[in-house]
Each structure stands twice: as C-alpha cells, then as structure tokens.
C-alpha cells in the first residue's frame, strides 16, 4: 500500500508503516529527525522537505498517488486552548 504522511518530522509513523511492508513517503517543511531522504523514484520510503499540498500535486504529476494519507498538523492550530 502507498501511504503519504503529511506534517511528520519524527519519522516514527513512516518507519513503522514501512516495517509492515508499506511504501511510505512523509513530508514536512522541516527535515525529518531520522534523516530519511527523498526516495529515489519512490522505490523506498523516505521524507520530502516542502509544502504538503505542493508535494502531493508533484507526486501525482509523477504518477505516484497514495492509497491512504495521514496528516499530523501541529496541535496548537487545532485546539481552542491556543486562542489567547
């Protein structure tokens, strides 16, 4: 299964899904903490540094589209407790 993980820098979810045999690409504007790099022609799991939506458009134009996508935006922007 092809899996795209947006807004993940730790690499934890990506590496665990890859261990289960999935082809996983993660993306964030920051580098991954496990130093995974962009996969060569998407033959292995890796991390892309860039905008999530622009990266999805680029991957789609290259013929790669995920079967599943997970997104982990920073919780600060999802909660009302940050509205001070």
C-alpha positions in Angstrom: 0.0 0.0 0.0 1.2 3.5 -0.8 0.9 5.8 2.3 1.5 9.6 2.4 2.2 11.2 5.8 1.9 14.9 6.0 3.4 17.1 8.7 5.5 14.5 10.3 9.1 15.2 11.3 9.9 12.4 13.7 9.7 9.6 11.2 8.2 7.3 13.7 4.9 6.6 11.8 6.7 6.4 8.5 9.3 3.9 9.7 6.7 1.7 11.5 4.5 1.5 8.4 7.5 0.8 6.2 8.4 -2.1 8.6 5.0 -3.5 7.9 5.8 -3.5 4.2 4.1 -0.3 3.1 5.7 2.2 0.7 5.6 5.4 2.8 6.5 9.0 2.0 6.4 11.7 4.6 6.5 15.4 4.1 7.0 18.5 6.2 8.6 21.9 5.8 11.2 20.7 8.3 13.8 17.9 7.8 13.0 14.6 9.4 14.6 13.8 12.7 15.8 10.4 11.5 17.5 12.0 8.4 15.5 10.0 5.9 15.9 11.4 2.4 13.7 11.7 -0.7 13.2 8.2 -2.1 14.9 7.5 -5.5 12.0 7.3 -8.0 9.8 6.3 -5.0 11.3 2.9 -4.7 11.7 3.1 -0.9 10.2 5.0 1.9 11.6 8.5 2.7 11.0 12.1 3.6 10.4 15.1 1.4 11.1 18.6 2.7 8.4 21.0 1.4 4.8 22.1 1.4 2.5 19.1 1.9 0.0 20.1 -0.8 2.5 21.1 -3.4 4.3 17.8 -2.8 1.1 15.9 -3.2 0.5 17.7 -6.5 4.1 17.0 -7.6 3.9 13.3 -6.7 0.6 13.0 -8.5 2.1 14.5 -11.7 4.9 11.9 -11.4 2.4 9.1 -11.3 2.5 8.4 -7.6 -0.7 8.7 -5.6 -1.3 7.3 -2.1 -3.8 4.7 -1.2 -4.0 6.3 2.3 -2.9 9.6 3.7 -2.3 10.7 7.3 -1.8 14.3 8.4 -0.4 15.5 11.7 -0.7 19.3 11.9 0.7 21.0 14.9 -1.9 20.6 17.7 -1.6 24.3 18.6 -3.6 25.1 15.5 -6.3 22.6 16.2 -7.3 23.5 19.7 -9.2 26.4 21.2 -6.8 26.4 24.2 -4.3 28.2 22.0 -6.6 31.1 21.4 -5.2 33.6 23.9 
